[in-house]
């Protein structure tokens, strides 16, 4: 009978699959991964629609910065720049929101579908209308259909950018496939 060797482990080595099962982190459902950025951004938009981010309150943030950058800034120039900043924020908020909505609607699928894009656009436009209704109930804010139109324009711009992006990706992919299908003798002549 062989002597037990102290450096030899009598237990068998666990197989890789056994170890992986125990070490696997809890899996987050795909729909949560797809939609949590949308919910977070919608909360951000809702927060931006409160009294804290009204024109009177943002003035105190932007005025010192703009006066430091341009000391000779007149009151009317400041009002115009402040107005542009605020309207650019509307456009940008909903541009990003539409991108995130498209990502959520698309889920784990790849590519571009008009139905996904239109669903994202209509959701963003609907949320912008609800956002303006919310602002009607905030004392220091005013609800404006023009702001909702600007929000929807930002979402539409995002939809156009997405469409152009996926169209370019598709044409690049098709060109690569066509180049890989060319016989080796012809590739050198291209």
Secondary structure in CASP SS format (residue, H / E / C, confidence):
PFRMAT SS
TARGET T0000
AUTHOR 0000-0000-0000
METHOD secondary structure of the structure
MODEL  1
X C 1.00
X C 1.00
X C 1.00
X C 1.00
X C 1.00
X C 1.00
X C 1.00
X C 1.00
X C 1.00
X C 1.00
X C 1.00
X C 1.00
X C 1.00
X C 1.00
X C 1.00
X H 1.00
X H 1.00
X H 1.00
X H 1.00
X H 1.00
X H 1.00
X H 1.00
X H 1.00
X C 1.00
X C 1.00
X C 1.00
X C 1.00
X C 1.00
X C 1.00
X H 1.00
X H 1.00
X H 1.00
X H 1.00
X H 1.00
X H 1.00
X H 1.00
X H 1.00
X H 1.00
X H 1.00
X H 1.00
X H 1.00
X H 1.00
X H 1.00
X H 1.00
X H 1.00
X H 1.00
X H 1.00
X H 1.00
X C 1.00
X C 1.00
X H 1.00
X H 1.00
X H 1.00
X C 1.00
X H 1.00
X H 1.00
X H 1.00
X H 1.00
X H 1.00
X H 1.00
X H 1.00
X H 1.00
X H 1.00
X H 1.00
X H 1.00
X H 1.00
X H 1.00
X H 1.00
X H 1.00
X C 1.00
X C 1.00
X C 1.00
X C 1.00
X C 1.00
X H 1.00
X H 1.00
X H 1.00
X H 1.00
X H 1.00
X H 1.00
X H 1.00
X H 1.00
X H 1.00
X H 1.00
X H 1.00
X H 1.00
X H 1.00
X H 1.00
X H 1.00
X H 1.00
X H 1.00
X H 1.00
X H 1.00
X H 1.00
X H 1.00
X H 1.00
X H 1.00
X H 1.00
X H 1.00
X H 1.00
X H 1.00
X H 1.00
X H 1.00
X H 1.00
X H 1.00
X H 1.00
X C 1.00
X C 1.00
X C 1.00
X C 1.00
X C 1.00
X C 1.00
X C 1.00
X H 1.00
X H 1.00
X H 1.00
X H 1.00
X H 1.00
X H 1.00
X H 1.00
X H 1.00
X H 1.00
X H 1.00
X H 1.00
X H 1.00
X H 1.00
X H 1.00
X H 1.00
X H 1.00
X H 1.00
X H 1.00
X H 1.00
X H 1.00
X H 1.00
X H 1.00
X H 1.00
X C 1.00
X C 1.00
X C 1.00
X C 1.00
X C 1.00
X C 1.00
X C 1.00
X C 1.00
X H 1.00
X H 1.00
X H 1.00
X H 1.00
X H 1.00
X H 1.00
X H 1.00
X H 1.00
X H 1.00
X H 1.00
X H 1.00
X H 1.00
X H 1.00
X H 1.00
X H 1.00
X H 1.00
X H 1.00
X H 1.00
X H 1.00
X H 1.00
X H 1.00
X H 1.00
X H 1.00
X H 1.00
X H 1.00
X H 1.00
X H 1.00
X H 1.00
X H 1.00
X H 1.00
X H 1.00
X H 1.00
X H 1.00
X H 1.00
X H 1.00
X H 1.00
X H 1.00
X C 1.00
X C 1.00
X H 1.00
X H 1.00
X H 1.00
X H 1.00
X C 1.00
X C 1.00
X C 1.00
END
